Amino acid sequence: MLWRKVQLPQIGLQGDVSDPRAKSFLYILDTLPRLQKLPKYLLLENVKGFESSSARNELLRTLATCGFKYQEFLLSPTCLGIPNSRLRYFLIARLHQEPFSFQAPGQILTRFPHHDLEDLCKDKVTDKVDEVSPSLSSEEKNLDPNIGPDCSSKKSLPKGTFLFKLETAEEMERKRDQDNDSSIQMLEDFLEEGNEEMSQYFIPPKSLLRYAFLLDIVKPTSRRSTCFTKGYGHYVEGTGSVLQTAVDVQLESVFKHIEELPEEEKLMKLSTLKLRYFTPREIANLHGFPLEFGFPDKVTIKQCYRLLGNSLNVHVVAKLITVLLG
């Protein structure tokens, strides 16, 4: 089996096939048709956005030339009951065999093929996706049926609902729906037991004061968390959820009118939440790494987060391999 994690620029700095980081991928595409013995199976993974790139078009042309039958996916661990959003592009391909029974030419599947084909299929991503409010993640923009291109919602919160932090009614409703989805496990199933070493993961006072209104805060009983990036633990904004360990404290009681308080009182209120970063082991658990997995002693926590931010979700890849070989 040939597996490839395609290295292309991040969205916003995307140079597609012209970017130097795409050279190794293009080399594989150039080499593949000239191999005397082609690999029987292929599995490819990349970030959301690859499905609309020129590199992806080159890939599909090469696969067709070589005689591969393929299927594309946009998948997140949440589709397997894992409480972490990490939307990624996947492609599986088989050489000179019957097409996949669930194959939908020209379409991208957003769930694993045990549902009805009509529910599985998703049209190719259009440019309108990028016009949705930037406050929503890529997964929310493309897969939430309740969010339209104008960022309007088909749902509404109960009258008088308090919106703390810098979030919209749509975002709060989405989070509530996720936490009420019993098909998703709770985060507590993936957490380490508390010990003295946990103190190093608590968010520093300076960061609390500066970024409190931007944090995505979850509890052990939550059934969601945002994608953990390689900057987690070093940067705060948009790098992943943080854990509220003081579970009996209500967020509303902390954030209501907090902007009117002096810094010292504001910090006292925020500190009652006992917010901390997820540990590298906990993120590894969410990514499906086995219990025996560990980092060498000389690897720093920052390096652990960076490695995990670039890693695959083992749960999703394992399931795709069973589909590919089935």
Secondary structure as GFF3:
##gff-version 3
##sequence-region A 1 326
A	DSSP	beta_strand	2	5	.	.	.	ID=ss1
A	DSSP	three_ten_helix	16	18	.	.	.	ID=ss2
A	DSSP	three_ten_helix	20	22	.	.	.	ID=ss3
A	DSSP	alpha_helix	23	31	.	.	.	ID=ss4
A	DSSP	three_ten_helix	32	34	.	.	.	ID=ss5
A	DSSP	beta_strand	41	47	.	.	.	ID=ss6
A	DSSP	three_ten_helix	50	52	.	.	.	ID=ss7
A	DSSP	alpha_helix	54	66	.	.	.	ID=ss8
A	DSSP	beta_strand	68	75	.	.	.	ID=ss9
A	DSSP	three_ten_helix	77	80	.	.	.	ID=ss10
A	DSSP	beta_strand	88	95	.	.	.	ID=ss11
A	DSSP	beta_strand	108	109	.	.	.	ID=ss12
A	DSSP	alpha_helix	117	120	.	.	.	ID=ss13
A	DSSP	beta_strand	121	122	.	.	.	ID=ss14
A	DSSP	three_ten_helix	127	131	.	.	.	ID=ss15
A	DSSP	alpha_helix	138	143	.	.	.	ID=ss16
A	DSSP	alpha_helix	169	179	.	.	.	ID=ss17
A	DSSP	three_ten_helix	187	190	.	.	.	ID=ss18
A	DSSP	three_ten_helix	196	201	.	.	.	ID=ss19
A	DSSP	alpha_helix	205	211	.	.	.	ID=ss20
A	DSSP	three_ten_helix	212	214	.	.	.	ID=ss21
A	DSSP	beta_strand	217	218	.	.	.	ID=ss22
A	DSSP	beta_strand	242	244	.	.	.	ID=ss23
A	DSSP	alpha_helix	251	255	.	.	.	ID=ss24
A	DSSP	three_ten_helix	258	260	.	.	.	ID=ss25
A	DSSP	alpha_helix	263	271	.	.	.	ID=ss26
A	DSSP	beta_strand	275	277	.	.	.	ID=ss27
A	DSSP	alpha_helix	280	286	.	.	.	ID=ss28
A	DSSP	alpha_helix	301	309	.	.	.	ID=ss29
A	DSSP	alpha_helix	314	325	.	.	.	ID=ss30
###
